[in-house]
């Protein structure tokens, strides 16, 4: 599957805020955005007036980069969201939150979505007892996500279990059994990404 392979710290600098794409590193003085909090490139430090289109584009790019997907995938989520009853912008974010790689990250198995996606691709997880290694797999209410038996003894997963995350309201976890469950679809208030989804809808609806 196609994916971005460049320096992710450049993405934070381009968007003008921390997207926390490198997990714990983002909280240290090694964070590139903390040292150079301006856009990359020769003229990155200069201030430029941004148009309405530019604002809309930046919100879309920000959402793509937070969830680690490319343009074709993102447009696909927009088209699906348009067909679902409700507010289109919120539906886009809800679909992104229900991606399996994001759910694994929210359950605490990964310092970043990229790390969670890597663990998923390596076959460490089961959904309802069946191995799934597709990052874009859409989970549903009552789905149970479990770490495979052979993976639980590894140092990495032991570390995750010893340092559980605070979960959003739509997820529950059984840390001792390396298991999590989707108990509801996320509401907008449950989604903590710094994105103005209304601007994204305005961009695509032109």
Backbone as numpy.savetxt, mean C-alpha at the origin, in Angstrom:
# Nx Ny Nz CAx CAy CAz Cx Cy Cz
5.55 -9.87 -13.50 4.71 -8.68 -13.50 5.59 -7.43 -13.50
5.23 -6.42 -14.30 5.98 -5.18 -14.34 5.87 -4.45 -13.01
6.98 -3.84 -12.60 6.96 -3.07 -11.36 8.07 -2.04 -11.40
7.96 -1.03 -10.56 8.98 0.01 -10.49 10.22 -0.56 -9.81
11.39 -0.34 -10.42 12.62 -0.90 -9.87 13.65 0.18 -9.55
13.26 1.44 -9.64 14.19 2.53 -9.35 14.31 2.81 -7.87
14.98 3.89 -7.54 15.19 4.28 -6.14 13.89 4.84 -5.57
13.35 4.17 -4.56 12.05 4.59 -4.04 12.12 5.89 -3.26
13.28 6.23 -2.71 13.39 7.49 -1.98 13.17 8.69 -2.90
13.47 8.54 -4.18 13.20 9.60 -5.14 11.70 9.87 -5.26
10.90 8.82 -5.06 9.45 8.97 -5.19 8.91 9.85 -4.06
9.41 9.64 -2.85 8.99 10.49 -1.73 9.39 11.94 -1.99
10.60 12.15 -2.46 11.08 13.51 -2.72 10.25 14.16 -3.82
9.86 13.38 -4.81 9.06 13.94 -5.91 7.68 14.35 -5.44
7.10 13.59 -4.51 5.75 13.90 -4.03 5.74 14.91 -2.89
6.92 15.22 -2.34 7.00 16.25 -1.32 6.58 15.81 0.07
6.54 14.51 0.32 6.23 14.00 1.66 6.71 12.56 1.77
6.85 12.09 3.01 7.26 10.71 3.23 6.11 9.77 2.87
6.40 8.80 2.01 5.41 7.78 1.66 5.68 6.48 2.41
6.75 6.46 3.20 7.13 5.30 4.03 7.24 4.03 3.19
8.00 4.14 2.09 8.15 3.03 1.16 9.28 2.08 1.56
10.11 2.50 2.53 11.23 1.64 2.95 11.13 1.24 4.41
9.92 1.28 4.95 9.72 0.78 6.31 10.47 1.55 7.36
11.20 0.83 8.22 11.87 1.43 9.38 12.91 2.48 8.98
13.51 2.33 7.83 14.53 3.29 7.39 13.96 4.71 7.32
12.66 4.80 7.01 12.01 6.11 6.86 11.96 6.87 8.18
12.17 6.18 9.31 12.12 6.82 10.62 13.51 7.15 11.16
14.54 6.93 10.33 15.92 7.19 10.76 16.49 8.40 10.04
17.69 8.81 10.45 18.34 9.95 9.79 18.93 9.56 8.44
18.78 8.29 8.05 19.22 7.87 6.72 18.16 8.16 5.65
16.98 8.57 6.08 15.89 8.85 5.15 16.29 9.98 4.19
16.23 9.71 2.90 16.64 10.70 1.90 15.75 11.93 1.93
14.47 11.74 2.21 13.55 12.88 2.25 13.88 13.81 3.41
14.31 13.25 4.53 14.68 14.07 5.69 15.92 14.90 5.39
16.81 14.38 4.57 18.04 15.09 4.24 17.88 16.05 3.07
17.04 15.64 2.11 16.82 16.47 0.91 15.33 16.46 0.59
14.59 17.28 1.29 13.14 17.28 1.15 12.63 18.09 -0.01
13.27 17.96 -1.15 12.82 18.64 -2.36 12.88 17.66 -3.52
12.23 18.01 -4.62 12.14 17.09 -5.75 13.52 16.79 -6.33
13.74 15.58 -6.85 15.04 15.24 -7.44 15.24 15.98 -8.76
16.46 16.02 -9.21 16.76 16.66 -10.49 17.42 18.02 -10.32
17.90 18.56 -11.43 18.67 19.80 -11.42 17.90 20.98 -10.85
16.58 21.01 -11.14 15.77 22.15 -10.70 14.80 21.77 -9.59
15.08 20.67 -8.91 14.16 20.17 -7.90 13.95 21.10 -6.72
14.98 21.86 -6.38 14.88 22.72 -5.20 14.15 24.03 -5.48
13.94 24.35 -6.74 13.26 25.60 -7.08 11.75 25.46 -6.91
11.10 26.52 -6.51 9.66 26.49 -6.30 8.94 26.79 -7.61
7.92 26.03 -7.90 7.16 26.23 -9.14 5.68 26.29 -8.80
4.98 27.16 -9.51 3.53 27.22 -9.35 2.93 26.01 -10.03
2.02 25.32 -9.35 1.45 24.09 -9.89 0.01 24.33 -10.31
-0.36 23.82 -11.48 -1.71 24.01 -12.02 -2.68 23.04 -11.36
-3.97 23.22 -11.65 -4.99 22.29 -11.14 -4.72 20.88 -11.66
-4.35 20.79 -12.95 -4.02 19.48 -13.52 -2.83 18.87 -12.79
-1.84 19.72 -12.49 -0.66 19.23 -11.78 -1.01 18.68 -10.40
-1.91 19.36 -9.70 -2.35 18.88 -8.39 -3.04 17.53 -8.50
-3.91 17.40 -9.52 -4.62 16.14 -9.72 -3.65 15.02 -10.05
-2.69 15.32 -10.92 -1.70 14.33 -11.32 -0.86 13.87 -10.13
-0.46 14.80 -9.28 0.36 14.46 -8.13 -0.38 13.54 -7.17
-1.69 13.77 -6.97 -2.46 12.90 -6.08 -2.54 11.49 -6.64
-2.73 11.39 -7.94 -2.77 10.06 -8.57 -1.42 9.36 -8.45
-0.36 10.07 -8.73 0.97 9.49 -8.64 1.29 9.06 -7.21
0.86 9.89 -6.26 1.09 9.57 -4.85 0.42 8.25 -4.47
-0.85 8.10 -4.86 -1.59 6.87 -4.54 -0.93 5.65 -5.20
-0.54 5.79 -6.46 0.13 4.69 -7.16 1.39 4.26 -6.42
2.15 5.22 -5.97 3.44 4.92 -5.36 3.28 4.34 -3.96
2.29 4.81 -3.23 2.04 4.26 -1.90 1.71 2.77 -2.00
0.85 2.41 -2.95 0.42 1.02 -3.07 1.31 0.19 -4.01
2.27 0.84 -4.65 3.24 0.11 -5.46 2.69 -0.50 -6.73
1.82 0.24 -7.43 1.27 -0.27 -8.68 1.56 0.68 -9.84
1.40 0.19 -11.05 1.68 0.98 -12.24 0.40 1.58 -12.81
0.57 2.40 -13.85 -0.55 3.18 -14.39 -1.70 2.31 -14.90
-1.38 1.25 -15.64 -2.44 0.40 -16.19 -3.29 -0.23 -15.10
-2.63 -0.70 -14.05 -3.35 -1.29 -12.92 -4.22 -0.24 -12.23
-3.66 0.95 -12.05 -4.40 1.99 -11.33 -5.65 2.40 -12.11
-5.51 2.56 -13.41 -6.68 2.90 -14.22 -7.72 1.80 -14.13
-7.27 0.56 -14.07 -8.20 -0.55 -13.93 -9.02 -0.45 -12.65
-8.35 -0.03 -11.56 -9.07 0.16 -10.30 -10.09 1.30 -10.41
-9.71 2.35 -11.13 -10.65 3.46 -11.32 -11.88 2.99 -12.08
-11.66 2.22 -13.13 -12.79 1.75 -13.94 -13.70 0.81 -13.14
-13.12 -0.01 -12.31 -13.92 -0.88 -11.44 -14.71 -0.05 -10.43
-14.05 0.96 -9.86 -14.69 1.81 -8.85 -15.88 2.57 -9.42
-15.78 2.95 -10.69 -16.87 3.68 -11.34 -18.14 2.84 -11.42
-17.97 1.54 -11.51 -19.12 0.64 -11.68 -19.74 0.21 -10.36
-19.10 0.57 -9.25 -19.58 0.16 -7.94 -20.41 1.28 -7.32
-21.48 0.92 -6.66 -22.31 1.91 -5.99 -21.53 2.59 -4.88
-21.62 3.91 -4.83 -20.91 4.66 -3.80 -20.06 5.75 -4.40
-19.24 6.38 -3.57 -18.38 7.48 -4.01 -17.15 6.88 -4.71
-16.94 7.25 -5.96 -15.90 6.62 -6.78 -14.51 6.71 -6.13
-14.15 7.88 -5.63 -12.83 8.03 -5.03 -12.62 7.11 -3.84
-13.62 7.01 -2.99 -13.51 6.11 -1.84 -13.46 4.66 -2.27
-14.18 4.33 -3.32 -14.16 2.95 -3.82 -12.78 2.58 -4.37
-12.10 3.54 -4.99 -10.74 3.27 -5.48 -9.83 2.89 -4.31
-9.87 3.70 -3.26 -9.01 3.43 -2.10 -9.40 2.12 -1.42
-10.69 1.83 -1.39 -11.14 0.57 -0.77 -10.61 -0.63 -1.54
-10.67 -0.57 -2.87 -10.14 -1.66 -3.69 -8.64 -1.84 -3.48
-7.93 -0.73 -3.35 -6.49 -0.80 -3.11 -6.17 -1.39 -1.74
-6.96 -1.01 -0.74 -6.75 -1.54 0.61 -6.99 -3.04 0.67
-7.89 -3.53 -0.17 -8.25 -4.96 -0.14 -7.31 -5.83 -0.97
-6.28 -5.23 -1.54 -5.25 -6.05 -2.20 -4.56 -6.90 -1.14
-4.21 -8.13 -1.51 -3.63 -9.04 -0.53 -2.30 -8.54 0.00
-1.47 -7.94 -0.86 -0.18 -7.44 -0.36 -0.38 -6.35 0.68
-1.39 -5.50 0.48 -1.66 -4.45 1.47 -2.19 -5.04 2.78
-3.06 -6.05 2.68 -3.61 -6.68 3.88 -2.50 -7.34 4.69
-1.58 -8.01 4.02 -0.46 -8.64 4.72 0.39 -7.59 5.43
0.61 -6.46 4.76 1.36 -5.35 5.38 0.61 -4.83 6.60
-0.70 -4.65 6.48 -1.50 -4.13 7.59 -1.52 -5.10 8.78
-1.42 -6.39 8.49 -1.38 -7.39 9.56 -0.03 -7.43 10.27
0.94 -6.72 9.73 2.24 -6.63 10.40 3.32 -7.51 9.81
3.04 -8.16 8.69 4.04 -9.03 8.08 4.78 -8.26 6.99
5.64 -7.37 7.42 6.42 -6.57 6.50 6.56 -5.15 7.02
7.76 -4.59 6.89 7.99 -3.21 7.30 7.45 -2.22 6.28
7.17 -2.71 5.09 6.63 -1.88 4.02 5.76 -2.75 3.12
4.98 -2.13 2.27 4.18 -2.91 1.34 5.05 -3.69 0.37
6.19 -3.11 0.02 7.11 -3.81 -0.89 7.64 -5.08 -0.25
7.99 -5.03 1.02 8.48 -6.23 1.70 7.37 -7.26 1.84
6.16 -6.80 2.17 5.03 -7.72 2.27 4.77 -8.41 0.93
4.88 -7.65 -0.15 4.67 -8.21 -1.49 5.72 -9.26 -1.81
6.96 -9.00 -1.40 8.04 -9.96 -1.64 7.79 -11.26 -0.88
7.39 -11.15 0.37 7.08 -12.34 1.17 5.93 -13.12 0.56
4.93 -12.40 0.07 3.79 -13.03 -0.58 4.21 -13.77 -1.84
5.02 -13.12 -2.66 5.49 -13.74 -3.90 6.32 -14.99 -3.67
6.93 -15.07 -2.49 7.75 -16.24 -2.16 6.94 -17.38 -1.56
5.64 -17.22 -1.51 4.76 -18.32 -1.14 4.60 -18.57 0.34
4.70 -17.51 1.16 4.63 -17.70 2.61 3.20 -17.64 3.17
2.20 -17.36 2.33 0.86 -17.11 2.87 -0.22 -17.98 2.22
-1.24 -18.24 3.03 -2.42 -18.97 2.59 -3.64 -18.07 2.79
-4.60 -18.18 1.88 -5.89 -17.52 2.05 -6.95 -18.60 2.10
-7.62 -18.68 3.23 -8.63 -19.74 3.45 -8.05 -21.13 3.22
-6.79 -21.31 3.62 -6.15 -22.61 3.52 -5.50 -22.92 2.20
-5.56 -22.01 1.25 -4.99 -22.25 -0.08 -3.85 -21.25 -0.34
-2.76 -21.74 -0.88 -1.62 -20.88 -1.16 -1.98 -19.85 -2.23
-1.68 -18.59 -1.94 -1.89 -17.50 -2.90 -0.62 -16.66 -2.93
-0.10 -16.40 -4.12 1.11 -15.59 -4.23 0.93 -14.43 -5.21
-0.31 -13.97 -5.38 -0.63 -12.88 -6.29 -0.90 -11.62 -5.48
-0.06 -10.61 -5.65 -0.15 -9.40 -4.84 -1.49 -8.69 -5.00
-2.05 -8.70 -6.20 -3.28 -7.98 -6.47 -4.54 -8.76 -6.10
-4.39 -9.96 -5.57 -5.54 -10.77 -5.17 -6.44 -9.96 -4.24
-7.73 -9.90 -4.54 -8.67 -9.11 -3.74 -9.27 -9.98 -2.65
-9.02 -9.61 -1.41 -9.60 -10.36 -0.30 -11.04 -9.91 -0.08
-11.81 -10.76 0.57 -13.22 -10.48 0.86 -13.48 -10.62 2.35
-14.61 -10.10 2.78 -14.99 -10.22 4.19 -15.06 -11.71 4.57
-14.51 -12.04 5.72 -14.42 -13.39 6.29 -13.26 -14.21 5.74
-12.48 -13.65 4.82 -11.27 -14.35 4.38 -10.26 -14.42 5.53
-9.58 -15.57 5.64 -8.57 -15.78 6.68 -7.21 -15.90 6.01
-6.28 -15.06 6.43 -4.92 -15.06 5.87 -3.98 -15.66 6.91
-3.24 -16.68 6.51 -2.40 -17.42 7.45 -0.98 -17.56 6.91
-0.01 -17.46 7.80 1.38 -17.77 7.42 1.51 -19.28 7.31
2.15 -19.77 6.25 2.29 -21.20 6.06 3.09 -21.82 7.21
2.81 -23.09 7.49 3.45 -23.79 8.61 4.97 -23.75 8.53
5.50 -23.97 7.34 6.96 -24.06 7.19 7.65 -22.70 7.36
6.87 -21.62 7.24 7.47 -20.28 7.34 7.46 -19.74 8.76
6.64 -20.29 9.62 6.45 -19.73 10.97 7.71 -19.80 11.83
8.56 -20.79 11.57 9.75 -20.95 12.38 10.91 -20.07 11.98
10.79 -19.33 10.89 11.89 -18.49 10.44 12.03 -17.27 11.35
13.24 -16.75 11.44 13.51 -15.61 12.33 12.68 -14.39 11.95
12.50 -14.20 10.67 11.75 -13.03 10.21 10.32 -13.04 10.73
9.65 -14.18 10.61 8.25 -14.25 11.05 8.14 -14.28 12.57
9.15 -14.82 13.24 9.16 -14.75 14.71 9.24 -13.28 15.16
10.06 -12.50 14.46 10.20 -11.08 14.78 8.88 -10.34 14.57
8.19 -10.65 13.47 6.90 -10.01 13.22 5.90 -10.35 14.33
5.91 -11.61 14.76 4.97 -12.05 15.80 5.26 -11.38 17.14
6.54 -11.10 17.40 6.92 -10.49 18.67 6.67 -8.99 18.69
6.41 -8.40 17.52 6.19 -6.96 17.42 4.91 -6.67 16.63
3.76 -7.06 17.20 2.50 -6.89 16.46 2.16 -5.42 16.22
1.53 -5.16 15.08 1.10 -3.81 14.73 -0.28 -3.52 15.30
-0.59 -2.23 15.41 -1.96 -1.82 15.70 -2.78 -1.99 14.42
-3.86 -2.74 14.50 -4.62 -3.08 13.30 -5.73 -2.07 13.03
-6.07 -1.87 11.76 -7.27 -1.08 11.44 -8.51 -1.85 11.87
-9.63 -1.15 11.99 -10.85 -1.75 12.55 -11.41 -2.89 11.71
-11.03 -2.97 10.44 -11.60 -3.98 9.56 -10.81 -5.29 9.54
-9.77 -5.36 10.35 -8.95 -6.57 10.43 -8.84 -7.04 11.88
-8.73 -8.35 12.08 -8.38 -8.91 13.38 -7.19 -9.85 13.19
-6.48 -10.12 14.27 -5.31 -11.00 14.16 -5.23 -11.94 15.35
-4.78 -13.15 15.07 -4.44 -14.14 16.09 -2.94 -14.35 15.96
-2.19 -13.53 16.71 -0.74 -13.49 16.55 -0.10 -14.84 16.83
-0.55 -15.52 17.87 0.05 -16.81 18.25 -0.09 -17.85 17.14
-1.18 -17.78 16.40 -1.41 -18.74 15.32 -1.07 -18.18 13.94
-0.38 -17.02 13.92 0.07 -16.42 12.67 -1.09 -16.27 11.68
-2.16 -15.66 12.15 -3.38 -15.63 11.35 -4.06 -14.27 11.46
-4.67 -13.85 10.38 -5.45 -12.62 10.38 -6.75 -12.84 9.63
-7.74 -12.00 9.90 -9.05 -12.16 9.27 -9.61 -10.81 8.86
-10.27 -10.80 7.70 -10.97 -9.60 7.23 -12.39 -9.66 7.79
-12.73 -8.74 8.67 -14.05 -8.78 9.31 -15.03 -7.75 8.72
-14.52 -6.86 7.86 -15.38 -5.86 7.23 -14.60 -5.23 6.08
-15.30 -4.53 5.22 -14.61 -3.73 4.21 -14.20 -2.41 4.85
-13.04 -1.88 4.49 -12.57 -0.64 5.13 -13.43 0.56 4.74
-13.73 1.39 5.71 -14.41 2.66 5.43 -13.33 3.71 5.17
-13.73 4.86 4.68 -12.74 5.91 4.37 -11.97 6.31 5.63
-12.63 6.33 6.76 -11.95 6.73 7.99 -10.91 5.71 8.44
-10.99 4.48 7.92 -10.02 3.44 8.26 -8.76 3.52 7.40
-8.84 4.29 6.31 -7.75 4.32 5.33 -6.89 5.55 5.61
-5.66 5.31 6.08 -4.83 6.41 6.58 -3.82 6.93 5.56
-4.04 6.70 4.27 -3.10 7.21 3.28 -3.36 8.69 3.03
-2.30 9.52 2.87 -2.46 10.96 2.69 -2.80 11.32 1.25
-3.97 10.92 0.80 -4.37 11.12 -0.60 -5.73 11.79 -0.65
-5.87 12.77 -1.55 -7.17 13.39 -1.82 -7.77 12.69 -3.03
-8.60 11.69 -2.79 -9.12 10.86 -3.87 -10.03 11.62 -4.83
-10.61 12.72 -4.37 -11.49 13.52 -5.23 -10.70 14.08 -6.41
-9.46 14.49 -6.19 -8.64 15.01 -7.27 -8.30 13.93 -8.29
-8.17 12.71 -7.83 -7.88 11.60 -8.75 -9.08 11.37 -9.68
-10.28 11.38 -9.11 -11.48 11.20 -9.92 -11.63 12.33 -10.93
-11.33 13.56 -10.51 -11.39 14.71 -11.42 -10.41 14.53 -12.58
-9.24 13.98 -12.29 -8.23 13.77 -13.35 -8.73 12.77 -14.38
-9.25 11.64 -13.94 -9.66 10.59 -14.85 -10.99 10.90 -15.56
-11.80 11.76 -14.99 -13.12 12.02 -15.58 -13.11 13.14 -16.62
-11.93 13.65 -16.93 -11.85 14.71 -17.95 -12.12 14.17 -19.34
